């Protein structure tokens, strides 16, 4: 099962962008991916054809209902859930704040919440604030600084009989480290705690299976998996129904609709469905794959398996190249086959501030990020917060091996 990157790239108009007469290198995938033409067309189609709000006795309103439910089914196929367990919001951060506020109302003094030093702040601060308001205690699971991975022994030590919720990432948006989600969820459940998984960074890199994870909640953002800026929340249906959502009085009282505040962006939901369909089409184009007719879930699983294989090649190529530059340090695991990481790399260049590195790369048409990229906890834990954080270089399945080489060559010049 091998991806055809040339065919994939032909579907992304943004990849034709040039700077200084050369194609740019979009190595900023962890901050948001580009979108295929089908997503643009789907969103534009809704705006061109017109749309109306839910609940009307006319065709445009019925079409909005159908579009909304179609997006639920698409994300359910992506997550391996049922559509009645999927809710949408402005972004993952907004959804997490809404859920943390609702769940936090059930906590009291003496209750505990366990967070990790590996997470994006959107899976830290909402829970800290909810705990503060409830008088609950926050505990942290540490990372192994040498490997920049979550220390599961530390997680096991942090949880206890008073733990009510464990929030964790599926992968680090800062350094790409993967987390053994099933094991972490098992640890949470062993003390009767809920498990909330941030899959925003992981979603474009590997298959999500909420049933296999057995997580209670999981969040992702479509703009990280080739779609528009919309957040998606999975929750076990009984839990979505049990907790009281902060909602307007006329809003739905049943899950999942009660978790969707206000009118959703219909054009964005069309884009979400198109993004999932794009990924499924990648899977369906692979040779020698047996599937039942119309099984979008099977196509998605195939697409993500092939994505992992292709991205492993990109990761090994990048790590091999930077290993030859003495002044560069890569944070996280650098050996293994397969590598237990996404193709996202936090690096430092000796004697050069991360912002200067990012600016120099940007001047050459190579787009990357620098700083903490909202990963406040891991950047602090790695001891680089006071020196400007790291340079983050991230690839996805539309990146080419020769683009990896361009990044390495540019880093060589910057490092001197």
Helices and strands as residue ranges (DSSP letters): H 5-9, G 13-16, E 18-19, E 22-23, E 25-26, G 29-31, H 37-49, H 59-79, G 83-85, E 86-89, H 92-104, E 112-116, G 121-123, H 125-134, E 137-141, E 143-144, E 149-150, H 152-158, E 163-169, H 181-190, E 194-198, H 210-213, E 217-221, G 222-224, E 231-235, H 237-242, G 257-259, H 266-284, H 296-322, E 328-331, E 344-349, H 354-363, E 366-367, E 369-371, H 376-381, G 385-387, E 390-394, H 401-415
